[in-house]
Amino acid sequence: MNSKRLFELFVARRWWVIAAVLVLCGAMVPLVMGLDPGPLPNDSEQHKTFERFKKQFPGQDRAITILWKQPKLDYATYRQMADLAEAMKKEGLTHVAWFGNSIAGLKFDDEKAFTLAPLKKVAGELSYSGVLWNPAQDVYLFSGVVPEKIKDVDGAGAKVLKKLGPKVKALAAPGRTVKLLGGPTIRARYLSYMGENQRLFLGGGLVLALVLFLILGGCMVRSFMSLLPFIPAVLVL
């Protein structure tokens, strides 16, 4: 059977062919979703330096941080900060630290007892300034670490990004900025953005190719059948 005969057969049975391709794509999705892309190749000097840094300070590669910028704190804000620290613990992060659990006298369950006096008293101490807050004391740091027992650090970062990301975003308000940072979450964002861009450009390329085929060939069915082999690549990305 020559290629022309095979093409005519595909066109004649086009709906069966389309259905078969869609079924095949559906069967491939669980397999592709379970693939581990592994480390991304990068031969730059900066990447090599970072790899050496990770070997010398392995805990830093597992660190996840949240920056909270707000000039003035009140009891309601303090409670939101405490809830955020608890949420970090619930996501499995260890060694969660922020000023609320690091400075004596700053654990409050009652608004009447709330005071920032102990915080202001140690504002300039090197043990805290630049560690738990900046010198101006309007940016506060929350930190946590992915446990050593978890080997898939980037997978843990993706989970934290999925769970804590919306919570952190919801905390943003006029006069307040809250950002989720740290190596594991940054790498998770990178892979997510890369997948989105692949779907966008590959999908747009297919649409453009379909339009060109229609202009040149004038047949919708044949144009679609010509692009049919590329559809699985779009669906599984």
N, C-alpha and C positions, 0 to 999 in steps of 0.2 A: 504494500500500500504506500503510494507516494505521498509527499507532504500536502499536495493540493487536495487529494482525496480525503486525507485525514482532517484537513481544515474544514472541508465541506461537511464532513461527518459531524465535527464539533458544532458547526453552525446549525445544522439540522437538529441536533440534540442539545441545543444551547442551554435550555433550562435544566436538563439533567446534569450537564457539565458544571453549571454555576452552583447547583445544589451540592454536588460532590466536592467542589472547591471550598464552599462554606463549611461543610461538615469537617473537612480535613483541617481547615483553619481552627475550628472550635476544638478539635482534638489536640492541636499543637499548642494551644494557649497554656494549659497547665504545665506542659514540659518546659516551655520557654520561660514561664514565670518562676520556675524552680531553679533556673540556671544561675550559677554564681559567676559574675563577670570577672572576678579576680582583680588584682591590682592593676591600675591603669598604667601603661608604659609611659615613662617620662625620663628622658636622659638629661634634663636641664641641670645646671649646677645647683640651682635653688632646691630642686627636688632631692638631689643627692645630699645636700646639707641638711635638709629636713629629716631624711632617713637616718643620718648619723645622730641628729638631735634626739630622735625617737629611741635610738638604742641607748643613749646616755641617760635620758629622762623618760622612761617608758610610760610613767603615769600621766605625763602631759598629753600624750596622744589619746588618752582615754578621758580627758577632762571635758566636761560640758559646763558652760557658763551662761549666765543670764545677766545682762546689764540693765539696770533700772535707773533712769535719769528723771529726777524730780527735785526741784529746789527746796520745797517745804514738805515735811512729813506730818501727818496727823494720825489719829488712832485708826481710822478707817483704812488708810494706806498701809499702816503697820499690819493690820489683820490680813489684807490682801497679800502682803509680802510673806507673812507666816504661812498662808494657805499655799502659796507658790512653792515655798520650801518643802512643805509636806507632799505636794504633788511630785516634786523631784524624787523624794524618797519612795513614793508609791510606784514610780516607774523603774525602781530597782537601782537607782544611783546610790553610791555609798559616799561617806565623808562629805555629806551636804553641809555647806557652811555659808552663813550670812551673818550680818551683825546681830540679828535677833537671837542667835544661839551661840554667839562668840563673845558678847559683852555682858558681864555680870549686871544684873538688875534690869534687863531689857526683855523680860518675859512677862507679858501682861494679858490677863484674861478679862480685866475690868477696865473700861474706858476712864473711870474716875482716877484710877491709879497710874494712868499712862503719863510718862514723862520721858523726854529725850535728854535729860540732864546727864546720865551716865555716858551717853553717846558723845555729847559735846565735850565732856571732860577728857576723853581720850582721842579727840578728833585729830590732833596733830601727831600722835605717837606713830613711829615708824612701823610698829608691829601691825597697825591697822590701816593707816593712811597709805594708799597705793596698793592695798591688799583687799580690804573690804569696802573701801570707798576711795574716791579721788581726793586730791588736796582741797578742792573747793567744797567737798562733801555735798555734792548734788548728783553724783552717780554712784550707785551701790551695786556691789557684785554678789551674785549667788553662784556657788560652784559645787559641782558634784563629779563623781568619777564612775565610769563603767567598771564593774567588778572584774578582777583578774580572771575569775572562773569563766567569764564569757569570752570566748575566742573570737566570735564574729563581732568585732567592735563597730564596724560600719553598719551592720544589721541592727545593732543596739541603738546606734545613732539615728537610723531611719525610724525606729520605733518611737524613740523620744521625740523626734521631730513631728511624727504623726500625732502623738498624744499631747505633747506640751505645746506644739506650735500654735494650734488654735487658741489655747488658753492664754499664751503670751500675747498673741495678737489682740485678743479681746481686752487685755489690760491697758492697751494704749488709750490715751485720753489727751485732751488739750493740756499742754504743759507737762506731759509725761511721755517718755519714750521707753519701751521695753523691748529688748532684742535677745533672741536665743542664738548663742554662738558655741564654738568648740569644734575641734577637728572632726569628730564623728558626724555631727549634724551638718557641717559644711560639706563634707564628702557626700552625704546623703542628698543634700540639695543639688550638688553638682550632677550626680547621676540622674536625678529627677528632671532637672532642666535639660540635660542632654537628651533624654528620652522624649520630652515634649518637643524639642526642636527637631528631632528626627521625624516624629510623626507629622509635624507641621510642614516641613519642607518636602518630605517624601509624598505626603498626601497632596500637597499643592502641585508637585511635579506631575503626579498622575492625572490630576484634573487638567493641567495645561497640555499634557500629552494627548489626552482624550479630545480636547478642543482642536488641537492641530490635526489629529487623525480625521476628525469630522470634516474639517476644512478641506483636507486633501482627498479623503476617500468618499465622504458624503453618506456613509452608512453607519448608523448608530450601533447596530448589533456587531458588525465586524470590528469597529473601533473598540468596543468594549471587550470583545473576545481577544483582541490583540494585547490588551493590558491585563487580562485576567491572570496571567502567571505572576504579576507583581503584587496583586492584592494581598496574598498571605503575608508578605513582608510588612505591609502597612498594619494589618490587623494584629500581628503578634508583637509589635513594638510597644 
